[in-house]
Amino acid sequence: MPIDPKLARNATFDKTRASWDEDDVILYHLGIGAGVGKATDAKELEYTYERNLKVLPSFAVVPVFSSLGRLGDIPGVSINFALVLHGEQDVEIHRPIPTSAKIETTGRVAGLYDKGKAALIVLEVASSLEGGEPLFTNRFSIFARGEGGFGGESGPKAGNEAPSRAPDAVVETPTVSHQALLYRLSGDKNPLHADPDFAKMAGFDIPILHGLCSYGIVCKAVVDRLLEGAVDRVARYQARFAGVVFPGETIVTSMWKENGKIIVAAKTKERDTPVVANAAITLR
């Protein structure tokens, strides 16, 4: 049996270390479209120029992205990585992210759910500064097709439904044709996002944009429009990946203010297809 829940549930990983500097932060921001169309705007320069540099909370996925490679180290889990999808991303920010830092990271399986024809594996990665202060916690929800049927709970229902009323704000963010080629330099080198032949084998006419790139684009849209650029007001950012973006398309992000949260949904402008759903930014 590919998944043995008795071994996999609550499995932990050894501590690892990571670091970043201002150039890594700027590269990430450029990869999610900062400065496009307004490169010298003072607010955009806060993302792309070291003088007043700040860090979007979605950057938290970058230093620990390699943790996904440790799925193969989970006891009791043997899955076909060609059938794996990144289903959801949840980031909790415990303190403002510095422009350069060294961190220590621990990981564990925080959830294992039987979806019938698939397994849902929630990998929780907690990161602290070298002095021990908690910095951020990532939860990667991985959908492993063909690996269900091992028994157990099917998992919590999706929350953060978009209200039926009109959104409080809507932002259109154009992507550029080389967006995925730029974003991949932040660490996700999956050929699906660069190699046309590989993309065709996966069923796409051209390479698609990284889901976590869309995740960052949507985060920036909310921070800029409703939080006036105050990155430190984001305490948590949850999102479900609902569809793909082709580089060059425009992401339309709708936002609703709801009881200390901003509920978020995003779609493509050109095809009117969902990109991010069941998403919310919790405020501090």
N, C-alpha and C positions, 0 to 999 in steps of 0.2 A: 504494500500500500504506500503510495507516494508520501502521504502525510500521516504521521502518528501523533495525534493531539496530545497524548500523555507526555511525549518528549518535547514537543514544540511549544506548548503553552508556557509562558513565563521564562522561556530560555533567555539567557543573558550573554552579552559579549564583553570581551576584555576592553579596558580603557584604551582609547586612542587619542592622538593629539592632532591639532590642525592650527593654522594661522592664516592671517591675511593682512594686507596693508592697503594704503589709499588707492594704489593702482588697481587692485582687485575690485575694490568697491566701485571705482569709476568705470571699469570695464563692464561690470555687472549692470550698472545703470545705463550705459550705452547699449548693452545687449537687449534691454527691455524698452529702448526707444527714447531715453532721455536726450533732450536737445534736438530731436528731429523737427525741422521746420522753424526752430527758434533757438538756435545754438547759443546765442549770446544774451538771451533773456536772463535777468538776475536770478529768478527762481530756478531756472533750469541749470544754471551754473552751480547751484548748491548741490547738484547731483553729479556734476561732471568736472568740477574744478576744485583743487585741493584747498583753496583759501578759506571757504566757508562750508566745507564738505559735510554732508549728513548722510545717513544710511537708511534706506528704506527697510522696513521690517521684513519684507519678503527675501531680503538678502540672506536671512538665516538659513535658507535651504542650501546655499552654496558650499559653506565649509564642511558640511556633513553629507553632501550628496553621495560620496563614495560609500557611505554606510549601506546603501542599497545593494552594493556588491556582496554584502555579507549575508544576504538571504540564503546563499548556498551553504553557509556555515551553520544554519539553524539545525539543531538535532531534530530528527524526525521529519525533516522537510526535504523532499527531492522533487523538484518541479521543472517543467520545460520552460525555460526563460523566453523562448520565442512566443509563448502564449501568455506572457505576463503583461498586465496593463497597470498603469499608475492611476488608481481610482480617485483618491482624495488626498489633500494635503492640509495639515493643521499645524500652525506654528503659534506657540505662546512666547511672548517676549517678556522676560522678567525684569529687564533694565534696558535703557537705550543701548543700541549696538554701537560700539566704538569704531572709528575709521580704521584702526589697526589693532590687532589683538592676537594672543595665543590662548587656545582653549583646550580643555580636556573633555572628552566625550565618552559616555557610556550608552549602551543600547540594550533593549530587551524586546521580546515579543509581548506587546500589550494587549493584543486581541487576536483571536483565531476563530473564524466563523465559517460555517458550512452553508454555502449558497446553492447547494444542489449540484449544479453543473460546474461550480467553481468554488475556490476557497478564497476568503478574504483574510489577508495577513496584515496586522497593524504593527509596524515596527516603530517603536518610540526611541528617540535619540535625544538624550539630555546633555546639554553643553554648559560648562562652567568656565569662568576665567581662571587663570593659573592660581590665583589666590583662593579659589574655592567658591566665589560668588556665582550663583546661578545666572546664566545669561539668556538662553532660550532653549525651548524644547520643541522638537519636530516630531510629528506623527505622520509617517508615510503609510497610506492604506493601499496595499498591493492586491490586485485582483488576478488570481492565478486560474486561468480557464482550464477546465478539464480535471481539476484537482479536488472537487467536492465529493460528497458522499461518505465522509468519515464520521458524521454524527456531531450533534451539538447545536448550539444556538445559531440562528441565521444572522444575528447582528442587529444593532439598533436601527430604527427607521430614520430616514433622512429628515433633517430639521431645516431651519432657516429658509422656509418657503417665502417666496416673494409675495408681498401684499397684493391685493387685487386693485388697490388704488394706483393712481398715476405716480411715477417715481418722483422723488424730490430733486433729483439731478440726473442728467444723462451726459456722458462724455464719449466722444468718438475719438479713437486713437488709431491713426493709420500705422501699419507696419510697412517695412521696406522689403524689397525682394531678397536682400542678403541678411535679413534679421536673424535667421537660424544659424547662419555661418558665423555671425558675430557672437550670438548667445552661447554657442557651443564652447567658446574659449573660456567660459566660466566653469567648465568641467564636465558637461554632459556631451560626450563624443559619440553618442549613438548615431550610426550612419543613416538611420531613418530620416535624420534632419539635414543631411548633406548630400547623400549619394542617390541620384535619380534611379539607378538600377535597383538598389536596395529598396527604395520607396515603392517601386513598381511591384516587387516581390511581396511587399506588405499590403498591396492593394490600393496604392495611391499613385496618381499620375505624376506628382512631383513630391519632393521632400516636404514634410509638414513642420510647423513650428513646434518647439518644445512646449509641453503642457505647463512646465514651470516658468517658461518665458511668458506665456499668457497670464499665469498666476501673478507674476510681477507687474505686468502691464496694467492689470485690473487694480492691483494694490495702489500703484502710483496714481491712477485716475481718481480713486477715492481720496487718497491723502491730499492730492492737489486741489480737488474741487470742494470737498466738504470739511477738510481739516486744515485748510490754508497752509499746507506743506508741513504741518507739525507731526513728524514721524514718531515722536515719543508718545503720542496719544494712543497709539495702537497697542493694545494688550494681547490681542489674539486675532488670528486670521485663519478662517476655515473655508475650504472650497472643495467642491466636487467637480471633476473634469467631465464635461458633458459632450464635448465634440472637438473637432480639429480646426486649426487655422492654417491657411496656406500663406506663406510669406508674401506680403504685398496687399493682403486684405486689411480691412478696417474692423477693429474690435469696438463694439458699442456696449458701454458699461452703464447699467441703470442702478440707482441707489435709493434706498428708503431709510429714513431715520426711524428707529424703533427701539425705545426703552434701553438706552445705553449701548445700542448696537447700530451698525449700518448694514442692512441686508443688501446683498449684491447679486446681480445676475448679469451675464454678458453673452453677447451673440456676435456673429459676423454680420456686417452691414450688407455685403454683396450677396450672400446666400441665405441670410436670415436663419442661420442655424445656431444652436446653443454652443457656447464655449465653456462657460463656468456657471454652475447652478448650485443651489443650496449653500450659498456662500454668505459669510458674515464677518465683519470686523467689529470686535468688542473693544470699547473705548475705556481708557483710564482717565 
